[in-house]
Amino acid sequence: MELKVEGRNLDVRKSWQDRIDEEKARLMRHHPGLILNLRVTIEETTSHKQGGYEVRLVTGVPNDTVVVKRKGDSVAPLLVEAFDTLGLQLKELQRKRRQTGKVVEPFSETDTL
């Protein structure tokens, strides 16, 4: 899996990078082979009403892209919340794919209604 971490209007702290690596490892453990790439963007926002930071996760999975955005005052809790939400979305995506992958027997003329 390819990981890209970028900071906008700020430098990415080592503690944030460590948290991202921990959360990435957890995702890889729970969803092996599903995630193709992951981009984490941490942005310092200028609007005081929205909070000081925005964390955005963009994840490439086969035939789809999953995006999670979180805004708040502190980066570490936002990272945890964003990765938790991403994990739930990936779990739901896998569930839907399993359901659509089931083979349904076609209706034949000999079947009665």
C-alpha positions in Angstrom: 0.0 0.0 0.0 1.3 3.4 -0.9 1.0 6.1 1.8 1.3 9.8 1.3 1.1 12.3 4.1 1.0 16.0 3.4 0.6 19.1 5.5 -1.0 22.3 4.2 -0.1 25.6 6.0 1.8 23.6 8.6 4.5 21.0 9.1 3.5 17.4 10.0 4.7 16.6 13.5 6.4 13.4 14.4 3.7 12.4 16.8 1.0 12.8 14.1 3.1 10.7 11.7 3.5 8.0 14.4 -0.3 8.0 14.9 -0.9 7.8 11.2 1.5 4.8 11.0 -0.3 3.0 13.9 -3.7 3.6 12.3 -2.4 2.5 8.9 -1.1 -0.8 10.4 -4.5 -1.4 12.1 -6.3 -0.8 8.8 -4.0 -3.2 7.0 -4.5 -5.8 9.7 -8.3 -5.6 9.5 -8.6 -5.1 5.7 -5.7 -7.0 4.1 -5.3 -6.4 0.4 -8.2 -4.0 0.1 -6.5 -0.7 0.3 -4.4 0.2 -2.7 -3.2 3.7 -1.6 -3.9 6.2 1.2 -3.4 9.9 1.2 -3.6 11.8 4.5 -3.8 15.6 4.4 -3.7 17.7 7.5 -4.6 21.3 6.9 -4.6 24.3 9.2 -7.8 26.2 8.5 -8.2 30.0 8.8 -11.8 29.9 9.9 -12.1 29.9 13.7 -15.8 28.8 13.4 -14.8 25.4 11.8 -11.9 24.7 14.2 -8.2 25.0 13.6 -7.6 21.9 11.6 -9.0 19.6 8.9 -7.9 16.0 8.4 -8.8 14.4 5.1 -8.2 10.7 4.2 -8.5 9.6 0.6 -8.3 5.9 0.1 -8.1 4.0 -3.2 -9.7 0.6 -3.2 -10.4 -1.6 -6.2 -13.0 0.1 -8.4 -13.8 2.8 -5.8 -12.4 5.7 -3.7 -13.4 6.4 -0.1 -13.0 9.9 1.3 -13.3 11.0 5.0 -13.1 14.6 6.3 -13.0 15.7 9.9 -12.6 19.3 11.3 -11.7 20.3 14.8 -9.3 22.0 17.2 -6.7 19.2 17.7 -5.1 17.0 15.1 -4.5 13.7 17.1 -8.2 13.1 18.0 -9.2 14.0 14.5 -6.8 11.4 13.1 -8.2 8.7 15.3 -11.8 9.7 14.5 -11.1 9.8 10.7 -9.4 6.4 10.7 -12.2 4.9 12.8 -14.7 6.2 10.3 -12.6 5.0 7.4 -12.5 1.5 8.9 -16.3 1.5 9.3 -16.8 2.6 5.7 -14.4 -0.1 4.4 -16.2 -2.7 6.4 -19.5 -1.6 4.9 -18.0 -1.6 1.4 -16.8 -5.2 1.9 -20.2 -6.3 3.2 -21.9 -4.8 0.2 -19.5 -6.5 -2.2 -20.1 -9.8 -0.5 -23.8 -9.4 -0.9 -23.6 -8.5 -4.6 -21.2 -11.3 -5.2 -23.7 -14.0 -4.3 -24.9 -16.1 -7.1 -28.7 -16.0 -7.6 -30.2 -18.8 -9.6 -32.1 -17.6 -12.6 -35.9 -18.1 -12.8 -36.8 -20.9 -15.1 -40.2 -21.5 -16.8 -40.7 -24.7 -14.9 -40.8 -22.8 -11.6 -44.2 -22.1 -10.3 -45.4 -18.8 -9.1 
